[in-house]
Structure formats: structure tokens, C-alpha cells
């Protein structure tokens, strides 16, 4: 587990690629392959306009690279959707499920039932 600073889950991947490129001369496809196989989930937190922090998105990295673009394939599992503000101008919203988790092998190996 680690913390990184970015504006979105996909921006985090770009920042990781850039950090690696700053330290070594490795082909981008190799860097992306290592990131895709080494990271399972990205949880993005953000500050909302009411100054509160919330988990905004949870994404799964599939472990694969897109055949056409060579980019890491990511799937959003859950996303926070703002629905309005309350009487104190605090943002209210709800979690919306967008996709099912596909890479469950590690969870099953740990004895969890899915």
C-alpha cells in the first residue's frame, strides 16, 4: 500500500510512469507492464467544494495493456456521484457501482468468498 498525489486515478498512472522515466532509461511499454502487473486497485480521494474529503473513485487495474494504445487498462468499480447539498452546504451524494471486480484470484487465495 502506498500514497501518491494526482488529480484522478488515470493521472496517478501517468505520474508513476513519469517518476520511473526520470530515474531510468526503460521503454515505456516495460514500465507500463510492470505497473499493470504490480498494482491491483487505485483508491482516489479528493477534496470537494465544501472542503470535505471523500473517496471519489475506486478503480481496478486489469493487469493488461490496451492492444491499440499500449496504455494500462483500468476499470472503474465505484464512483461517488454528487446529488446536491444539504442545509449546511455540505455536499451529499452516493456511491454508484459501475463494474464488478474481475481479478479475484488473490482474494480467493486468501480464503475470502466472493
N, CA, C and O of each residue as an XYZ file, in Angstrom:
456
protein
N       0.846     -1.155      0.000
C       0.000      0.000      0.000
C       0.897      1.225      0.000
O       1.950      1.250      0.637
N       0.452      2.242     -0.732
C       1.228      3.466     -0.838
C       0.303      4.641     -1.118
O      -0.873      4.462     -1.432
N       0.846      5.829     -1.001
C       0.097      7.046     -1.292
C       0.805      7.788     -2.405
O       2.030      7.909     -2.412
N       0.018      8.283     -3.345
C       0.542      9.135     -4.402
C      -0.388     10.313     -4.561
O      -1.548     10.246     -4.155
N       0.101     11.395     -5.146
C      -0.711     12.593     -5.306
C      -0.998     12.823     -6.782
O      -0.080     12.980     -7.587
N      -2.287     12.842     -7.131
C      -2.722     13.063     -8.505
C      -4.167     13.542     -8.483
O      -4.833     13.500     -7.449
N      -4.637     13.995     -9.632
C      -5.995     14.521     -9.724
C      -7.033     13.477    -10.094
O      -8.231     13.745    -10.008
N      -6.601     12.303    -10.500
C      -7.511     11.216    -10.854
C      -6.721      9.918    -10.821
O      -5.495      9.918    -10.702
N      -7.443      8.819    -10.928
C      -6.765      7.513    -10.927
C      -5.882      7.376    -12.166
O      -4.763      6.874    -12.066
N      -6.362      7.811    -13.326
C      -5.547      7.702    -14.539
C      -4.351      8.648    -14.490
O      -3.285      8.328    -15.016
N      -4.523      9.803    -13.866
C      -3.402     10.730    -13.686
C      -2.331     10.113    -12.792
O      -1.142     10.368    -12.983
N      -2.741      9.308    -11.826
C      -1.772      8.644    -10.954
C      -0.874      7.710    -11.758
O       0.331      7.639    -11.515
N      -1.460      7.000    -12.709
C      -0.656      6.112    -13.552
C       0.359      6.906    -14.361
O       1.509      6.488    -14.490
N      -0.049      8.033    -14.902
C       0.872      8.885    -15.670
C       2.008      9.387    -14.791
O       3.159      9.438    -15.227
N       1.692      9.754    -13.570
C       2.730     10.236    -12.656
C       3.722      9.129    -12.297
O       4.926      9.371    -12.207
N       3.213      7.924    -12.093
C       4.120      6.803    -11.819
C       5.057      6.558    -12.997
O       6.258      6.365    -12.807
N       4.513      6.566    -14.210
C       5.331      6.387    -15.403
C       6.408      7.460    -15.482
O       7.566      7.161    -15.772
N       6.031      8.706    -15.227
C       6.981      9.820    -15.290
C       8.078      9.677    -14.251
O       9.248      9.928    -14.543
N       7.707      9.273    -13.030
C       8.716      9.108    -11.978
C       9.738      8.042    -12.350
O      10.934      8.221    -12.119
N       9.276      6.936    -12.924
C      10.194      5.874    -13.326
C      11.092      6.369    -14.456
O      12.298      6.124    -14.440
N      10.515      7.062    -15.436
C      11.300      7.574    -16.559
C      12.362      8.577    -16.113
O      13.409      8.690    -16.749
N      12.101      9.305    -15.027
C      13.080     10.259    -14.513
C      14.296      9.551    -13.936
O      15.387     10.120    -13.904
N      14.120      8.316    -13.480
C      15.210      7.611    -12.825
C      15.948      6.627    -13.704
O      17.102      6.303    -13.421
N      15.317      6.138    -14.769
C      15.936      5.113    -15.605
C      15.506      5.267    -17.056
O      14.466      5.849    -17.368
N      16.330      4.735    -17.914
C      16.007      4.745    -19.339
C      15.470      3.372    -19.721
O      16.210      2.509    -20.192
N      14.163      3.186    -19.509
C      13.486      1.923    -19.788
C      12.364      2.222    -20.772
O      11.750      3.286    -20.684
N      12.077      1.323    -21.702
C      10.957      1.564    -22.616
C       9.647      1.735    -21.848
O       9.390      1.048    -20.859
N       8.824      2.674    -22.333
C       7.550      2.963    -21.675
C       6.663      1.725    -21.583
O       5.953      1.547    -20.593
N       6.697      0.875    -22.593
C       5.867     -0.339    -22.560
C       6.283     -1.260    -21.412
O       5.436     -1.919    -20.810
N       7.570     -1.307    -21.110
C       8.050     -2.131    -19.993
C       7.604     -1.544    -18.657
O       7.212     -2.273    -17.746
N       7.669     -0.228    -18.553
C       7.229      0.441    -17.323
C       5.740      0.192    -17.106
O       5.312     -0.154    -16.005
N       4.963      0.370    -18.162
C       3.519      0.158    -18.056
C       3.196     -1.291    -17.704
O       2.283     -1.548    -16.919
N       3.920     -2.219    -18.267
C       3.709     -3.624    -17.938
C       3.967     -3.916    -16.471
O       3.221     -4.664    -15.838
N       5.034     -3.320    -15.928
C       5.355     -3.525    -14.512
C       4.295     -2.894    -13.606
O       3.894     -3.489    -12.606
N       3.848     -1.702    -13.957
C       2.810     -1.045    -13.159
C       1.515     -1.853    -13.214
O       0.874     -2.083    -12.188
N       1.134     -2.283    -14.425
C      -0.118     -3.028    -14.602
C      -0.113     -4.335    -13.831
O      -1.153     -4.751    -13.319
N       1.032     -4.989    -13.740
C       1.083     -6.264    -13.027
C       1.316     -6.086    -11.525
O       1.068     -7.007    -10.748
N       1.787     -4.915    -11.118
C       2.124     -4.704     -9.710
C       1.078     -3.995     -8.878
O       1.128     -4.047     -7.649
N       0.123     -3.326     -9.529
C      -0.905     -2.586     -8.802
C      -2.255     -3.201     -9.124
O      -2.582     -3.427    -10.290
N      -3.033     -3.468     -8.096
C      -4.350     -4.077     -8.279
C      -5.474     -3.047     -8.259
O      -6.361     -3.071     -9.112
N      -5.434     -2.151     -7.291
C      -6.538     -1.214     -7.048
C      -5.982      0.188     -6.811
O      -4.946      0.356     -6.167
N      -6.678      1.182     -7.336
C      -6.366      2.582     -7.024
C      -7.607      3.187     -6.380
O      -8.706      3.114     -6.930
N      -7.415      3.789     -5.203
C      -8.490      4.472     -4.489
C      -8.166      5.960     -4.547
O      -7.140      6.397     -4.026
N      -9.043      6.740     -5.181
C      -8.802      8.159     -5.333
C      -9.639      8.950     -4.351
O     -10.864      8.834     -4.319
N      -8.957      9.759     -3.546
C      -9.626     10.666     -2.621
C      -9.513     12.074     -3.179
O      -8.543     12.407     -3.860
N     -10.501     12.888     -2.890
C     -10.457     14.266     -3.366
C     -11.148     15.202     -2.405
O     -11.941     14.796     -1.555
N     -10.822     16.472     -2.569
C     -11.465     17.492     -1.746
C     -12.605     18.085     -2.568
O     -12.413     18.512     -3.706
N     -13.788     18.101     -1.971
C     -14.957     18.642     -2.643
C     -15.059     20.150     -2.398
O     -14.302     20.713     -1.607
N     -15.991     20.784     -3.078
C     -16.120     22.239     -2.974
C     -16.530     22.708     -1.587
O     -16.362     23.884     -1.264
N     -17.068     21.805     -0.754
C     -17.391     22.176      0.628
C     -16.200     21.958      1.558
O     -16.317     22.065      2.779
N     -15.047     21.650      0.953
C     -13.759     21.467      1.656
C     -13.653     20.129      2.378
O     -12.666     19.903      3.077
N     -14.623     19.238      2.240
C     -14.522     17.907      2.828
C     -13.781     16.995      1.858
O     -13.740     17.237      0.651
N     -13.205     15.956      2.412
C     -12.534     14.957      1.580
C     -13.400     13.705      1.536
O     -13.988     13.291      2.535
N     -13.457     13.119      0.347
C     -14.235     11.895      0.177
C     -13.486     10.975     -0.775
O     -12.691     11.420     -1.602
N     -13.758      9.680     -0.639
C     -13.302      8.733     -1.646
C     -14.184      8.970     -2.864
O     -15.408      8.870     -2.780
N     -13.564      9.285     -3.995
C     -14.321      9.639     -5.190
C     -14.403      8.501     -6.199
O     -15.373      8.404     -6.952
N     -13.390      7.644     -6.216
C     -13.367      6.601     -7.233
C     -12.501      5.442     -6.765
O     -11.477      5.638     -6.111
N     -12.926      4.237     -7.109
C     -12.129      3.040     -6.871
C     -12.002      2.332     -8.216
O     -13.002      1.966     -8.835
N     -10.768      2.146     -8.656
C     -10.506      1.546     -9.965
C      -9.682      0.279     -9.818
O      -8.835      0.164     -8.932
N      -9.945     -0.655    -10.693
C      -9.173     -1.897    -10.767
C      -8.262     -1.816    -11.985
O      -8.698     -1.441    -13.073
N      -7.002     -2.168    -11.796
C      -6.101     -2.334    -12.930
C      -6.201     -3.789    -13.349
O      -6.036     -4.691    -12.528
N      -6.471     -4.014    -14.619
C      -6.725     -5.374    -15.085
C      -5.456     -6.203    -15.228
O      -5.526     -7.425    -15.367
N      -4.311     -5.557    -15.197
C      -3.055     -6.278    -15.395
C      -2.671     -6.387    -16.859
O      -1.700     -7.058    -17.206
N      -3.435     -5.727    -17.716
C      -3.203     -5.803    -19.161
C      -2.963     -4.419    -19.739
O      -3.326     -3.400    -19.152
N      -2.333     -4.420    -20.921
C      -2.156     -3.191    -21.682
C      -3.083     -3.229    -22.884
O      -3.296     -4.288    -23.475
N      -3.635     -2.078    -23.249
C      -4.504     -1.988    -24.419
C      -3.696     -2.301    -25.682
O      -2.611     -1.756    -25.880
N      -4.225     -3.173    -26.525
C      -3.513     -3.582    -27.734
C      -3.259     -2.421    -28.694
O      -2.226     -2.391    -29.364
N      -4.174     -1.481    -28.766
C      -4.048     -0.372    -29.722
C      -3.198      0.769    -29.192
O      -2.324      1.273    -29.897
N      -3.448      1.180    -27.956
C      -2.776      2.364    -27.412
C      -1.555      2.038    -26.561
O      -0.687      2.889    -26.366
N      -1.486      0.816    -26.057
C      -0.386      0.444    -25.169
C      -0.558      0.952    -23.757
O       0.337      0.784    -22.928
N      -1.703      1.580    -23.459
C      -1.937      2.113    -22.123
C      -2.480      1.031    -21.192
O      -3.032      0.025    -21.638
N      -2.313      1.257    -19.902
C      -2.795      0.332    -18.883
C      -4.320      0.346    -18.884
O      -4.940      1.409    -18.884
N      -4.918     -0.841    -18.886
C      -6.377     -0.941    -18.885
C      -6.876     -0.856    -17.448
O      -6.489     -1.640    -16.582
N      -7.762      0.137    -17.222
C      -8.335      0.373    -15.907
C      -9.847      0.292    -16.013
O     -10.433      0.679    -17.024
N     -10.473     -0.216    -14.958
C     -11.940     -0.280    -14.909
C     -12.396      0.367    -13.612
O     -11.932      0.007    -12.531
N     -13.300      1.315    -13.726
C     -13.856      1.937    -12.527
C     -14.849      0.970    -11.897
O     -15.779      0.501    -12.554
N     -14.642      0.681    -10.622
C     -15.540     -0.200     -9.887
C     -16.654      0.608     -9.230
O     -17.831      0.267     -9.349
N     -16.280      1.672     -8.539
C     -17.238      2.535     -7.848
C     -16.845      3.995     -8.082
O     -15.668      4.331     -8.206
N     -17.872      4.850     -8.138
C     -17.643      6.280     -8.304
C     -18.640      7.035     -7.424
O     -19.815      6.675     -7.344
N     -18.147      8.090     -6.766
C     -19.017      8.942     -5.962
C     -19.730      9.907     -6.883
O     -19.092     10.590     -7.684
N     -21.044      9.972     -6.777
C     -21.854     10.870     -7.593
C     -22.517     11.881     -6.673
O     -23.314     11.520     -5.808
N     -22.183     13.143     -6.866
C     -22.793     14.206     -6.071
C     -24.253     14.353     -6.463
O     -24.593     14.390     -7.646
N     -25.118     14.438     -5.444
C     -26.553     14.583     -5.714
C     -27.108     15.921     -5.252
O     -28.263     16.238     -5.537
N     -26.313     16.706     -4.548
C     -26.778     18.006     -4.091
C     -26.022     18.460     -2.868
O     -24.932     17.969     -2.574
N     -26.609     19.405     -2.156
C     -26.031     19.893     -0.904
C     -27.125     19.910      0.160
O     -28.308     20.040     -0.156
N     -26.725     19.777      1.412
C     -27.700     19.823      2.493
C     -27.893     21.264      2.968
O     -27.380     22.201      2.356
N     -28.633     21.431      4.057
C     -28.934     22.770      4.555
C     -27.698     23.522      5.046
O     -27.730     24.745      5.185
N     -26.603     22.790      5.310
C     -25.357     23.419      5.747
C     -24.351     23.560      4.604
O     -23.167     23.803      4.838
N     -24.823     23.408      3.385
C     -23.988     23.478      2.182
C     -22.912     22.400      2.127
O     -21.867     22.590      1.503
N     -23.167     21.278      2.774
C     -22.268     20.129      2.678
C     -22.708     19.274      1.500
O     -23.897     19.026      1.301
N     -21.740     18.833      0.734
C     -22.035     18.011     -0.438
C     -22.606     16.670      0.007
O     -22.063     16.022      0.902
N     -23.688     16.265     -0.614
C     -24.229     14.935     -0.376
C     -24.178     14.171     -1.696
O     -24.203     14.757     -2.778
N     -24.109     12.878     -1.579
C     -24.019     12.064     -2.778
C     -24.116     10.604     -2.429
O     -24.442     10.225     -1.304
N     -23.823      9.789     -3.431
C     -23.929      8.347     -3.234
C     -22.874      7.635     -4.070
O     -22.368      8.150     -5.067
N     -22.571      6.431     -3.613
C     -21.666      5.568     -4.354
C     -22.453      4.863     -5.440
O     -23.551      4.362     -5.201
N     -21.891      4.827     -6.616
C     -22.524      4.098     -7.715
C     -21.563      3.039     -8.215
O     -20.412      3.321     -8.548
N     -22.062      1.816     -8.260
C     -21.260      0.712     -8.775
C     -21.278      0.767    -10.294
O     -22.341      0.870    -10.907
N     -20.090      0.697    -10.903
C     -20.004      0.756    -12.356
C     -19.612     -0.581    -12.968
O     -20.074     -0.924    -14.057
N     -18.768     -1.335    -12.283
C     -18.305     -2.630    -12.802
C     -18.036     -3.579    -11.655
O     -17.878     -3.156    -10.510
N     -17.986     -4.855    -11.964
C     -17.619     -5.869    -10.979
C     -16.107     -6.056    -10.974
O     -15.441     -5.873    -11.992
N     -15.585     -6.419     -9.822
C     -14.180     -6.773     -9.698
C     -13.934     -8.053    -10.486
O     -14.651     -9.039    -10.313
N     -12.920     -8.040    -11.355
C     -12.657     -9.227    -12.179
C     -11.470    -10.046    -11.674
O     -11.485    -11.274    -11.757
N     -10.447     -9.376    -11.155
C      -9.268    -10.095    -10.675
C      -9.466    -10.479     -9.215
O      -9.118     -9.724     -8.307
N     -10.032    -11.665     -9.004
C     -10.370    -12.096     -7.650
C      -9.453    -13.208     -7.142
O      -9.664    -13.734     -6.048
N      -8.445    -13.567     -7.923
C      -7.585    -14.701     -7.554
C      -6.914    -14.509     -6.198
O      -6.868    -15.441     -5.394
N      -6.393    -13.308     -5.935
C      -5.709    -13.059     -4.659
C      -6.682    -13.137     -3.487
O      -6.323    -13.622     -2.414
N      -7.897    -12.669     -3.684
C      -8.908    -12.745     -2.622
C      -9.273    -14.207     -2.332
O      -9.384    -14.613     -1.175
N      -9.453    -14.978     -3.390
C      -9.767    -16.396     -3.202
C      -8.618    -17.135     -2.528
O      -8.843    -17.987     -1.668
N      -7.394    -16.812     -2.914
C      -6.207    -17.447     -2.293
C      -6.097    -17.106     -0.819
O      -5.550    -17.884     -0.038
N      -6.617    -15.942     -0.433
C      -6.587    -15.521      0.973
C      -7.746    -16.130      1.772
O      -7.854    -15.908      2.978
N      -8.613    -16.900      1.097
C      -9.702    -17.573      1.786
C     -11.013    -16.799      1.811
O     -11.960    -17.214      2.479
N     -11.080    -15.696      1.104
C     -12.325    -14.913      1.069
C     -13.287    -15.514      0.048
O     -12.871    -15.980     -1.012
N     -14.553    -15.498      0.375
C     -15.573    -15.962     -0.571
C     -16.158    -14.755     -1.277
O     -16.380    -13.702     -0.680
N     -16.396    -14.935     -2.540
C     -16.890    -13.824     -3.352
C     -18.248    -14.160     -3.923
O     -18.835    -13.348     -4.638
